Amino acid sequence: MGMRLDVKNFWLAGVTLAPRVWTLRLCDILPEGFFRMTLWRDALPVDNTPGEIEEIFEGVTADDKPAVELTRGGGFVARFEPCHETEFRMVKGARE
């Protein structure tokens, strides 16, 4: 008898030594459907705030390729949860 894995949330993380823009290839991790992406990343100088930044996007699909700008020695964690929003939109931005 096999065990069925019922995955509802997906996680993605990365770190970098040098500043860079990282394009996330969501087609490699997400199934079909729409997702809410909560992104936590280290603040950039343009954010005018120290520490961690939280950004939230709805209507994300496997076809999307979000770009995450990372500072030297920075990183990010992204959580993808199923949602009913079918249009891509930002719910919470870095400068709110």
Backbone atoms as SQL, in Angstrom:
CREATE TABLE atoms (id INTEGER PRIMARY KEY, chain TEXT, resi INTEGER, resn TEXT, atom TEXT, x REAL, y REAL, z REAL);
INSERT INTO atoms VALUES
  (1, 'A', 1, 'MET', 'N', 0.846, -1.169, 0.000),
  (2, 'A', 1, 'MET', 'CA', 0.000, 0.000, 0.000),
  (3, 'A', 1, 'MET', 'C', 0.893, 1.235, 0.000),
  (4, 'A', 2, 'GLY', 'N', 0.688, 2.140, -0.932),
  (5, 'A', 2, 'GLY', 'CA', 1.485, 3.358, -1.035),
  (6, 'A', 2, 'GLY', 'C', 0.891, 4.485, -0.209),
  (7, 'A', 3, 'MET', 'N', 1.730, 5.445, 0.108),
  (8, 'A', 3, 'MET', 'CA', 1.279, 6.613, 0.869),
  (9, 'A', 3, 'MET', 'C', 1.085, 7.768, -0.097),
  (10, 'A', 4, 'ARG', 'N', -0.013, 8.472, 0.011),
  (11, 'A', 4, 'ARG', 'CA', -0.310, 9.618, -0.847),
  (12, 'A', 4, 'ARG', 'C', 0.157, 10.888, -0.145),
  (13, 'A', 5, 'LEU', 'N', 0.972, 11.662, -0.836),
  (14, 'A', 5, 'LEU', 'CA', 1.460, 12.933, -0.300),
  (15, 'A', 5, 'LEU', 'C', 0.570, 14.049, -0.817),
  (16, 'A', 6, 'ASP', 'N', -0.142, 14.719, 0.072),
  (17, 'A', 6, 'ASP', 'CA', -1.049, 15.798, -0.306),
  (18, 'A', 6, 'ASP', 'C', -0.389, 17.125, 0.047),
  (19, 'A', 7, 'VAL', 'N', 0.330, 17.681, -0.909),
  (20, 'A', 7, 'VAL', 'CA', 1.076, 18.920, -0.675),
  (21, 'A', 7, 'VAL', 'C', 0.196, 20.110, -1.042),
  (22, 'A', 8, 'LYS', 'N', 0.032, 21.023, -0.114),
  (23, 'A', 8, 'LYS', 'CA', -0.749, 22.221, -0.374),
  (24, 'A', 8, 'LYS', 'C', 0.142, 23.454, -0.501),
  (25, 'A', 9, 'ASN', 'N', 1.227, 23.502, 0.241),
  (26, 'A', 9, 'ASN', 'CA', 2.135, 24.643, 0.208),
  (27, 'A', 9, 'ASN', 'C', 3.478, 24.220, -0.360),
  (28, 'A', 10, 'PHE', 'N', 4.096, 25.132, -1.062),
  (29, 'A', 10, 'PHE', 'CA', 5.421, 24.911, -1.625),
  (30, 'A', 10, 'PHE', 'C', 6.337, 25.997, -1.105),
  (31, 'A', 11, 'TRP', 'N', 7.594, 25.669, -0.879),
  (32, 'A', 11, 'TRP', 'CA', 8.578, 26.600, -0.353),
  (33, 'A', 11, 'TRP', 'C', 9.778, 26.668, -1.292),
  (34, 'A', 12, 'LEU', 'N', 10.383, 27.845, -1.378),
  (35, 'A', 12, 'LEU', 'CA', 11.574, 28.055, -2.190),
  (36, 'A', 12, 'LEU', 'C', 12.462, 29.031, -1.432),
  (37, 'A', 13, 'ALA', 'N', 13.771, 28.791, -1.413),
  (38, 'A', 13, 'ALA', 'CA', 14.693, 29.666, -0.685),
  (39, 'A', 13, 'ALA', 'C', 16.003, 29.776, -1.448),
  (40, 'A', 14, 'GLY', 'N', 16.729, 30.858, -1.189),
  (41, 'A', 14, 'GLY', 'CA', 18.039, 31.036, -1.810),
  (42, 'A', 14, 'GLY', 'C', 18.857, 32.071, -1.067),
  (43, 'A', 15, 'VAL', 'N', 20.163, 31.957, -1.199),
  (44, 'A', 15, 'VAL', 'CA', 21.103, 32.932, -0.624),
  (45, 'A', 15, 'VAL', 'C', 22.167, 33.231, -1.674),
  (46, 'A', 16, 'THR', 'N', 22.822, 34.376, -1.533),
  (47, 'A', 16, 'THR', 'CA', 23.856, 34.766, -2.478),
  (48, 'A', 16, 'THR', 'C', 24.973, 35.517, -1.761),
  (49, 'A', 17, 'LEU', 'N', 26.182, 35.368, -2.248),
  (50, 'A', 17, 'LEU', 'CA', 27.310, 36.131, -1.710),
  (51, 'A', 17, 'LEU', 'C', 27.388, 37.508, -2.353),
  (52, 'A', 18, 'ALA', 'N', 27.128, 37.584, -3.651),
  (53, 'A', 18, 'ALA', 'CA', 27.226, 38.843, -4.392),
  (54, 'A', 18, 'ALA', 'C', 25.827, 39.385, -4.689),
  (55, 'A', 19, 'PRO', 'N', 25.671, 40.695, -4.815),
  (56, 'A', 19, 'PRO', 'CA', 24.367, 41.250, -5.190),
  (57, 'A', 19, 'PRO', 'C', 23.936, 40.691, -6.547),
  (58, 'A', 20, 'ARG', 'N', 22.651, 40.403, -6.676),
  (59, 'A', 20, 'ARG', 'CA', 22.151, 39.865, -7.938),
  (60, 'A', 20, 'ARG', 'C', 20.648, 39.951, -8.008),
  (61, 'A', 21, 'VAL', 'N', 20.135, 39.798, -9.210),
  (62, 'A', 21, 'VAL', 'CA', 18.699, 39.642, -9.424),
  (63, 'A', 21, 'VAL', 'C', 18.485, 38.189, -9.801),
  (64, 'A', 22, 'TRP', 'N', 17.660, 37.517, -9.026),
  (65, 'A', 22, 'TRP', 'CA', 17.424, 36.096, -9.202),
  (66, 'A', 22, 'TRP', 'C', 16.030, 35.903, -9.801),
  (67, 'A', 23, 'THR', 'N', 15.953, 35.320, -10.990),
  (68, 'A', 23, 'THR', 'CA', 14.671, 35.031, -11.621),
  (69, 'A', 23, 'THR', 'C', 14.216, 33.643, -11.183),
  (70, 'A', 24, 'LEU', 'N', 13.050, 33.589, -10.558),
  (71, 'A', 24, 'LEU', 'CA', 12.529, 32.324, -10.038),
  (72, 'A', 24, 'LEU', 'C', 11.760, 31.601, -11.139),
  (73, 'A', 25, 'ARG', 'N', 12.180, 30.406, -11.456),
  (74, 'A', 25, 'ARG', 'CA', 11.511, 29.582, -12.474),
  (75, 'A', 25, 'ARG', 'C', 10.457, 28.722, -11.770),
  (76, 'A', 26, 'LEU', 'N', 9.273, 29.279, -11.619),
  (77, 'A', 26, 'LEU', 'CA', 8.221, 28.605, -10.862),
  (78, 'A', 26, 'LEU', 'C', 7.710, 27.355, -11.556),
  (79, 'A', 27, 'CYS', 'N', 7.924, 27.250, -12.867),
  (80, 'A', 27, 'CYS', 'CA', 7.475, 26.050, -13.576),
  (81, 'A', 27, 'CYS', 'C', 8.196, 24.809, -13.068),
  (82, 'A', 28, 'ASP', 'N', 9.339, 24.997, -12.394),
  (83, 'A', 28, 'ASP', 'CA', 10.086, 23.861, -11.853),
  (84, 'A', 28, 'ASP', 'C', 9.514, 23.331, -10.541),
  (85, 'A', 29, 'ILE', 'N', 8.658, 24.123, -9.873),
  (86, 'A', 29, 'ILE', 'CA', 8.156, 23.673, -8.566),
  (87, 'A', 29, 'ILE', 'C', 6.635, 23.673, -8.418),
  (88, 'A', 30, 'LEU', 'N', 5.938, 24.544, -9.153),
  (89, 'A', 30, 'LEU', 'CA', 4.495, 24.680, -8.942),
  (90, 'A', 30, 'LEU', 'C', 3.683, 23.837, -9.918),
  (91, 'A', 31, 'PRO', 'N', 2.600, 23.226, -9.426),
  (92, 'A', 31, 'PRO', 'CA', 1.666, 22.551, -10.327),
  (93, 'A', 31, 'PRO', 'C', 0.731, 23.594, -10.952),
  (94, 'A', 32, 'GLU', 'N', -0.246, 23.134, -11.722),
  (95, 'A', 32, 'GLU', 'CA', -1.244, 24.046, -12.287),
  (96, 'A', 32, 'GLU', 'C', -2.060, 24.674, -11.169),
  (97, 'A', 33, 'GLY', 'N', -2.585, 25.857, -11.441),
  (98, 'A', 33, 'GLY', 'CA', -3.425, 26.539, -10.476),
  (99, 'A', 33, 'GLY', 'C', -2.888, 27.911, -10.143),
  (100, 'A', 34, 'PHE', 'N', -3.549, 28.555, -9.193),
  (101, 'A', 34, 'PHE', 'CA', -3.188, 29.901, -8.764),
  (102, 'A', 34, 'PHE', 'C', -2.729, 29.862, -7.317),
  (103, 'A', 35, 'PHE', 'N', -1.732, 30.691, -7.010),
  (104, 'A', 35, 'PHE', 'CA', -1.104, 30.673, -5.702),
  (105, 'A', 35, 'PHE', 'C', -0.920, 32.074, -5.153),
  (106, 'A', 36, 'ARG', 'N', -0.855, 32.131, -3.825),
  (107, 'A', 36, 'ARG', 'CA', -0.446, 33.347, -3.115),
  (108, 'A', 36, 'ARG', 'C', 1.018, 33.141, -2.749),
  (109, 'A', 37, 'MET', 'N', 1.869, 34.062, -3.194),
  (110, 'A', 37, 'MET', 'CA', 3.293, 33.992, -2.894),
  (111, 'A', 37, 'MET', 'C', 3.618, 35.013, -1.809),
  (112, 'A', 38, 'THR', 'N', 4.079, 34.524, -0.674),
  (113, 'A', 38, 'THR', 'CA', 4.584, 35.393, 0.382),
  (114, 'A', 38, 'THR', 'C', 6.097, 35.300, 0.315),
  (115, 'A', 39, 'LEU', 'N', 6.729, 36.453, 0.108),
  (116, 'A', 39, 'LEU', 'CA', 8.173, 36.516, -0.083),
  (117, 'A', 39, 'LEU', 'C', 8.795, 37.282, 1.070),
  (118, 'A', 40, 'TRP', 'N', 9.750, 36.670, 1.743),
  (119, 'A', 40, 'TRP', 'CA', 10.542, 37.344, 2.757),
  (120, 'A', 40, 'TRP', 'C', 11.964, 37.449, 2.215),
  (121, 'A', 41, 'ARG', 'N', 12.523, 38.652, 2.233),
  (122, 'A', 41, 'ARG', 'CA', 13.881, 38.853, 1.725),
  (123, 'A', 41, 'ARG', 'C', 14.589, 39.883, 2.582),
  (124, 'A', 42, 'ASP', 'N', 15.934, 39.851, 2.502),
  (125, 'A', 42, 'ASP', 'CA', 16.711, 40.872, 3.192),
  (126, 'A', 42, 'ASP', 'C', 16.481, 42.221, 2.515),
  (127, 'A', 43, 'ALA', 'N', 16.411, 43.268, 3.323),
  (128, 'A', 43, 'ALA', 'CA', 16.162, 44.608, 2.791),
  (129, 'A', 43, 'ALA', 'C', 17.317, 45.075, 1.916),
  (130, 'A', 44, 'LEU', 'N', 16.975, 45.864, 0.899),
  (131, 'A', 44, 'LEU', 'CA', 17.945, 46.509, 0.013),
  (132, 'A', 44, 'LEU', 'C', 18.133, 47.947, 0.472),
  (133, 'A', 45, 'PRO', 'N', 19.223, 48.612, 0.092),
  (134, 'A', 45, 'PRO', 'CA', 19.398, 50.024, 0.462),
  (135, 'A', 45, 'PRO', 'C', 18.223, 50.904, 0.032),
  (136, 'A', 46, 'VAL', 'N', 17.589, 50.616, -1.106),
  (137, 'A', 46, 'VAL', 'CA', 16.460, 51.424, -1.582),
  (138, 'A', 46, 'VAL', 'C', 15.197, 51.232, -0.748),
  (139, 'A', 47, 'ASP', 'N', 15.140, 50.185, 0.065),
  (140, 'A', 47, 'ASP', 'CA', 13.973, 49.949, 0.910),
  (141, 'A', 47, 'ASP', 'C', 13.916, 50.921, 2.089),
  (142, 'A', 48, 'ASN', 'N', 15.040, 51.562, 2.400),
  (143, 'A', 48, 'ASN', 'CA', 15.114, 52.530, 3.507),
  (144, 'A', 48, 'ASN', 'C', 14.643, 51.961, 4.839),
  (145, 'A', 49, 'THR', 'N', 14.880, 50.677, 5.057),
  (146, 'A', 49, 'THR', 'CA', 14.551, 50.048, 6.322),
  (147, 'A', 49, 'THR', 'C', 15.504, 48.873, 6.535),
  (148, 'A', 50, 'PRO', 'N', 15.964, 48.673, 7.736),
  (149, 'A', 50, 'PRO', 'CA', 16.856, 47.530, 7.978),
  (150, 'A', 50, 'PRO', 'C', 16.056, 46.241, 8.147),
  (151, 'A', 51, 'GLY', 'N', 16.743, 45.126, 8.040),
  (152, 'A', 51, 'GLY', 'CA', 16.130, 43.842, 8.367),
  (153, 'A', 51, 'GLY', 'C', 15.458, 43.158, 7.209),
  (154, 'A', 52, 'GLU', 'N', 14.296, 42.594, 7.490),
  (155, 'A', 52, 'GLU', 'CA', 13.571, 41.738, 6.557),
  (156, 'A', 52, 'GLU', 'C', 12.390, 42.470, 5.941),
  (157, 'A', 53, 'ILE', 'N', 12.136, 42.185, 4.669),
  (158, 'A', 53, 'ILE', 'CA', 11.000, 42.755, 3.937),
  (159, 'A', 53, 'ILE', 'C', 10.038, 41.619, 3.604),
  (160, 'A', 54, 'GLU', 'N', 8.736, 41.885, 3.759),
  (161, 'A', 54, 'GLU', 'CA', 7.710, 40.924, 3.371),
  (162, 'A', 54, 'GLU', 'C', 6.900, 41.509, 2.221),
  (163, 'A', 55, 'GLU', 'N', 6.751, 40.722, 1.152),
  (164, 'A', 55, 'GLU', 'CA', 5.921, 41.116, 0.021),
  (165, 'A', 55, 'GLU', 'C', 4.966, 39.971, -0.273),
  (166, 'A', 56, 'ILE', 'N', 3.718, 40.301, -0.656),
  (167, 'A', 56, 'ILE', 'CA', 2.709, 39.278, -0.914),
  (168, 'A', 56, 'ILE', 'C', 2.082, 39.536, -2.282),
  (169, 'A', 57, 'PHE', 'N', 1.975, 38.463, -3.066),
  (170, 'A', 57, 'PHE', 'CA', 1.392, 38.528, -4.397),
  (171, 'A', 57, 'PHE', 'C', 0.349, 37.427, -4.521),
  (172, 'A', 58, 'GLU', 'N', -0.780, 37.722, -5.187),
  (173, 'A', 58, 'GLU', 'CA', -1.814, 36.721, -5.424),
  (174, 'A', 58, 'GLU', 'C', -1.956, 36.494, -6.919),
  (175, 'A', 59, 'GLY', 'N', -2.507, 35.348, -7.278),
  (176, 'A', 59, 'GLY', 'CA', -2.710, 35.019, -8.678),
  (177, 'A', 59, 'GLY', 'C', -1.440, 34.563, -9.375),
  (178, 'A', 60, 'VAL', 'N', -0.476, 34.091, -8.623),
  (179, 'A', 60, 'VAL', 'CA', 0.791, 33.610, -9.176),
  (180, 'A', 60, 'VAL', 'C', 0.577, 32.221, -9.777),
  (181, 'A', 61, 'THR', 'N', 1.158, 31.975, -10.945),
  (182, 'A', 61, 'THR', 'CA', 1.061, 30.665, -11.584),
  (183, 'A', 61, 'THR', 'C', 2.455, 30.131, -11.896),
  (184, 'A', 62, 'ALA', 'N', 2.507, 28.892, -12.332),
  (185, 'A', 62, 'ALA', 'CA', 3.780, 28.267, -12.700),
  (186, 'A', 62, 'ALA', 'C', 4.425, 28.967, -13.897),
  (187, 'A', 63, 'ASP', 'N', 3.646, 29.704, -14.678),
  (188, 'A', 63, 'ASP', 'CA', 4.178, 30.420, -15.837),
  (189, 'A', 63, 'ASP', 'C', 4.876, 31.725, -15.466),
  (190, 'A', 64, 'ASP', 'N', 4.668, 32.205, -14.247),
  (191, 'A', 64, 'ASP', 'CA', 5.286, 33.469, -13.821),
  (192, 'A', 64, 'ASP', 'C', 6.770, 33.270, -13.531),
  (193, 'A', 65, 'LYS', 'N', 7.539, 34.344, -13.726),
  (194, 'A', 65, 'LYS', 'CA', 8.982, 34.323, -13.458),
  (195, 'A', 65, 'LYS', 'C', 9.356, 35.574, -12.659),
  (196, 'A', 66, 'PRO', 'N', 8.972, 35.613, -11.378),
  (197, 'A', 66, 'PRO', 'CA', 9.285, 36.796, -10.577),
  (198, 'A', 66, 'PRO', 'C', 10.795, 36.967, -10.412),
  (199, 'A', 67, 'ALA', 'N', 11.221, 38.214, -10.395),
  (200, 'A', 67, 'ALA', 'CA', 12.636, 38.538, -10.190),
  (201, 'A', 67, 'ALA', 'C', 12.803, 39.064, -8.770),
  (202, 'A', 68, 'VAL', 'N', 13.741, 38.489, -8.040),
  (203, 'A', 68, 'VAL', 'CA', 14.010, 38.884, -6.661),
  (204, 'A', 68, 'VAL', 'C', 15.385, 39.529, -6.624),
  (205, 'A', 69, 'GLU', 'N', 15.428, 40.792, -6.232),
  (206, 'A', 69, 'GLU', 'CA', 16.714, 41.490, -6.117),
  (207, 'A', 69, 'GLU', 'C', 17.296, 41.215, -4.734),
  (208, 'A', 70, 'LEU', 'N', 18.527, 40.759, -4.713),
  (209, 'A', 70, 'LEU', 'CA', 19.187, 40.402, -3.451),
  (210, 'A', 70, 'LEU', 'C', 20.433, 41.247, -3.241),
  (211, 'A', 71, 'THR', 'N', 20.656, 41.611, -2.009),
  (212, 'A', 71, 'THR', 'CA', 21.828, 42.380, -1.631),
  (213, 'A', 71, 'THR', 'C', 22.997, 41.441, -1.349),
  (214, 'A', 72, 'ARG', 'N', 24.176, 41.979, -1.227),
  (215, 'A', 72, 'ARG', 'CA', 25.372, 41.181, -0.909),
  (216, 'A', 72, 'ARG', 'C', 25.142, 40.412, 0.393),
  (217, 'A', 73, 'GLY', 'N', 25.346, 39.088, 0.346),
  (218, 'A', 73, 'GLY', 'CA', 25.131, 38.249, 1.524),
  (219, 'A', 73, 'GLY', 'C', 23.677, 38.080, 1.900),
  (220, 'A', 74, 'GLY', 'N', 22.763, 38.414, 0.989),
  (221, 'A', 74, 'GLY', 'CA', 21.337, 38.355, 1.286),
  (222, 'A', 74, 'GLY', 'C', 20.695, 37.060, 0.846),
  (223, 'A', 75, 'GLY', 'N', 19.424, 36.947, 1.167),
  (224, 'A', 75, 'GLY', 'CA', 18.687, 35.762, 0.798),
  (225, 'A', 75, 'GLY', 'C', 17.191, 36.009, 0.814),
  (226, 'A', 76, 'PHE', 'N', 16.447, 34.962, 0.484),
  (227, 'A', 76, 'PHE', 'CA', 14.990, 35.051, 0.470),
  (228, 'A', 76, 'PHE', 'C', 14.390, 33.691, 0.810),
  (229, 'A', 77, 'VAL', 'N', 13.141, 33.730, 1.245),
  (230, 'A', 77, 'VAL', 'CA', 12.304, 32.543, 1.419),
  (231, 'A', 77, 'VAL', 'C', 10.954, 32.904, 0.826),
  (232, 'A', 78, 'ALA', 'N', 10.390, 32.009, 0.026),
  (233, 'A', 78, 'ALA', 'CA', 9.067, 32.231, -0.565),
  (234, 'A', 78, 'ALA', 'C', 8.169, 31.043, -0.249),
  (235, 'A', 79, 'ARG', 'N', 6.937, 31.360, 0.158),
  (236, 'A', 79, 'ARG', 'CA', 5.928, 30.330, 0.410),
  (237, 'A', 79, 'ARG', 'C', 4.815, 30.501, -0.618),
  (238, 'A', 80, 'PHE', 'N', 4.368, 29.417, -1.206),
  (239, 'A', 80, 'PHE', 'CA', 3.297, 29.421, -2.197),
  (240, 'A', 80, 'PHE', 'C', 2.132, 28.614, -1.651),
  (241, 'A', 81, 'GLU', 'N', 0.970, 29.278, -1.515),
  (242, 'A', 81, 'GLU', 'CA', -0.242, 28.644, -1.009),
  (243, 'A', 81, 'GLU', 'C', -1.327, 28.736, -2.079),
  (244, 'A', 82, 'PRO', 'N', -2.131, 27.704, -2.278),
  (245, 'A', 82, 'PRO', 'CA', -3.218, 27.795, -3.251),
  (246, 'A', 82, 'PRO', 'C', -4.146, 28.962, -2.916),
  (247, 'A', 83, 'CYS', 'N', -4.630, 29.656, -3.945),
  (248, 'A', 83, 'CYS', 'CA', -5.593, 30.747, -3.728),
  (249, 'A', 83, 'CYS', 'C', -6.596, 30.754, -4.871),
  (250, 'A', 84, 'HIS', 'N', -7.633, 31.569, -4.738),
  (251, 'A', 84, 'HIS', 'CA', -8.699, 31.635, -5.734),
  (252, 'A', 84, 'HIS', 'C', -8.563, 32.842, -6.654),
  (253, 'A', 85, 'GLU', 'N', -7.602, 33.714, -6.373),
  (254, 'A', 85, 'GLU', 'CA', -7.392, 34.885, -7.226),
  (255, 'A', 85, 'GLU', 'C', -6.798, 34.435, -8.553),
  (256, 'A', 86, 'THR', 'N', -7.391, 34.863, -9.655),
  (257, 'A', 86, 'THR', 'CA', -6.922, 34.438, -10.973),
  (258, 'A', 86, 'THR', 'C', -6.143, 35.528, -11.702),
  (259, 'A', 87, 'GLU', 'N', -6.065, 36.722, -11.126),
  (260, 'A', 87, 'GLU', 'CA', -5.274, 37.802, -11.713),
  (261, 'A', 87, 'GLU', 'C', -4.111, 38.118, -10.803),
  (262, 'A', 88, 'PHE', 'N', -2.945, 38.294, -11.406),
  (263, 'A', 88, 'PHE', 'CA', -1.748, 38.619, -10.632),
  (264, 'A', 88, 'PHE', 'C', -1.901, 40.010, -10.042),
  (265, 'A', 89, 'ARG', 'N', -1.675, 40.139, -8.737),
  (266, 'A', 89, 'ARG', 'CA', -1.710, 41.454, -8.086),
  (267, 'A', 89, 'ARG', 'C', -0.866, 41.433, -6.827),
  (268, 'A', 90, 'MET', 'N', -0.316, 42.584, -6.491),
  (269, 'A', 90, 'MET', 'CA', 0.451, 42.726, -5.255),
  (270, 'A', 90, 'MET', 'C', -0.515, 43.061, -4.130),
  (271, 'A', 91, 'VAL', 'N', -0.434, 42.313, -3.052),
  (272, 'A', 91, 'VAL', 'CA', -1.283, 42.560, -1.883),
  (273, 'A', 91, 'VAL', 'C', -0.543, 43.429, -0.876),
  (274, 'A', 92, 'LYS', 'N', 0.741, 43.174, -0.708),
  (275, 'A', 92, 'LYS', 'CA', 1.568, 43.939, 0.228),
  (276, 'A', 92, 'LYS', 'C', 2.927, 44.135, -0.404),
  (277, 'A', 93, 'GLY', 'N', 3.363, 45.391, -0.468),
  (278, 'A', 93, 'GLY', 'CA', 4.655, 45.695, -1.071),
  (279, 'A', 93, 'GLY', 'C', 5.724, 46.026, -0.052),
  (280, 'A', 94, 'ALA', 'N', 6.930, 46.205, -0.533),
  (281, 'A', 94, 'ALA', 'CA', 8.067, 46.452, 0.322),
  (282, 'A', 94, 'ALA', 'C', 8.027, 47.820, 0.992),
  (283, 'A', 95, 'ARG', 'N', 7.410, 48.781, 0.367),
  (284, 'A', 95, 'ARG', 'CA', 7.453, 50.150, 0.881),
  (285, 'A', 95, 'ARG', 'C', 6.147, 50.606, 1.505),
  (286, 'A', 96, 'GLU', 'N', 5.321, 49.664, 1.944),
  (287, 'A', 96, 'GLU', 'CA', 4.038, 50.017, 2.562),
  (288, 'A', 96, 'GLU', 'C', 4.181, 50.199, 4.048);
